[in-house]
Amino acid sequence: MQSDFSKTIMELRYSWVKSDGTKETWDEIANRVVDNIFSIRRVNKDIVDSVKQIIRERKFIPGGRFLAQCGRPFHQVNNCFTLIAEDSREG
């Protein structure tokens, strides 16, 4: 069950507007994200369908950048890809 608050956040931040002017549903977002992620290599359809189901059931929710950007040309899904981090406790 989706609360009104979570639906509002989903529609404002992660749902794309479709050609008919409506917003994507959670299931459509899950499909878009998984299809985009698995598009880089051939993966068994059963695995793809399983991952979609896990996301639809909210057992796993990808990061917000993935939800918002997957499927766009030149999408940005990482926060810190240009930062150099020291491999130490202090760094």
Beta strands, then each sheet from edge to edge (+ up, - down):
end
